Amino acid sequence: MARKRKPKRKSVWGLPILQPDAAGVDIGAHEIYVAVPADRDPQPVRCFTTFTRDLHALADWLQECRIRSVAMESTGVYWIPLFQILEARAMEVCLVNARYVKNVPGRKSDVSDCQWLQYLHSVGLLRASFRPSQEVCQVRSLLRHRESLVQMAAVHIQHMQKAFDQMNVQIHHVISDLTGKTGIAIIEAILAGERDPEKLAQLRDPHIRVSSQVVVQSLVGDYRREHLFTLRQSLAAYRHYHALMTACDQEIKACLGEFDSQIDCRQHPLPPARDSHRKPRGNEMHFDLRGELYRILGVDLTQVPGLNALTVHTLLAEIGPDLSAFPSGGAFASWLGLCPDNRISGGQILSVRTRPVKSRVSLALRQAAQSLHRSQSYLRVYYRRLRAKLGAPKAITAAAHKLARIVFHLLTTRQAYEESVFAEQEAAYRIRSEGRLRKQARALGFQLLPLTSRVR
């Protein structure tokens, strides 16, 4: 139920009102403060609790005050219920970044915050944050939940490793993956009561490089009761979270099936994968994720060096298939925090560091850029050249920036990735490098000659 608050003394503002039907909302965990124009209600500032009934009462009051647009800060996840209620009532909701609406220092309160938001929004000084469609947000929630399941499963792997360390069983230091075929078989045999290292070593996969003798030595330990109990429960918990991940994969698959197809897969089949020789990872989804992404996006982004299906899926879940909200590739890269944030004062450049952002897409592109040193492509040459010139951190950012522009171009034009485009850039770079070297040689009194035969 709304509580009456005395409105503060009206301040004199000097900017023209561009949005007269604007309201400001200060979000909190237990209370929400709302401010409307002073001429719409005798009490232009009201406080509501966060129960669902009170949120609907808040929306009713805004409609009575003839409010069409509402500005609110993106505070945690507390804004989501009110955002959805206002959006369902056909109100324009402007979700803004908290760092862009800071008030004058020393005058901060819940009442002044909502009034400040209302004023900034009414004079047109607020810019709404990007928010994808509801079907994209649905997949995003499931993907983030799946990431938490993967992290919790990894914690129980560490518990199993700790139990082996306490028993002085070094099998997890000998094989690369404790949860692989060999590791699980040995753990199950140990929990079944087998203690003979020779018999346990026979469970190793023939493809493991380490010798059987080393495996036997690593399985000699003190199998104490309490550590075996910890090992048993950790294995059960690990399998439980993998079962939850499988169920989550099926729900994600069902949600992806609701997206419209951007391409006819019968007329334009999915191209062969670049990394078809790679072994599947243990945390990959249990369905054809790459095929679904190709159908939804209309282009196979996994053909871009460094991008795999999970990276592309992160991009789809965080942004969606439609990038029309970004006018250009540079704006898209800037939103991801991959462009220099120039700070200039008095004609001097104070800083060109990138703007700090918390974006899962930006992190995924940085990881993809870091993996380019193993790729056999032009982007690998580009990354290694920048790494030698600028260092690893700046090279990763620059390569991630290029990947972001490539992704934007492919999604907006629906064109397939073509490596020959970068071959022209590489040839132009070689010409510039050759000219620079010839100029330096002439300055030192030398002359560059082409190498016609290999020196033996």
QUIHU-V691861 format. One record per helix or strand of 2 or more residues. SS is the DSSP state (h for helix, s for strand). FROM is the first residue (numbers start at 1). TO is the last residue. If there is no record, write none. Layout:
ss:SS from:FROM to:TO
ss:SS from:FROM to:TO
This chain:
ss:s from:3 to:4
ss:s from:22 to:26
ss:s from:31 to:35
ss:s from:45 to:49
ss:h from:52 to:64
ss:s from:69 to:73
ss:h from:79 to:88
ss:s from:92 to:96
ss:h from:98 to:100
ss:h from:110 to:122
ss:h from:134 to:166
ss:h from:171 to:174
ss:h from:181 to:191
ss:h from:197 to:201
ss:h from:212 to:218
ss:h from:225 to:256
ss:h from:289 to:297
ss:h from:301 to:303
ss:h from:309 to:318
ss:h from:329 to:335
ss:s from:343 to:345
ss:s from:348 to:351
ss:h from:360 to:374
ss:h from:378 to:390
ss:h from:392 to:413
ss:h from:420 to:443
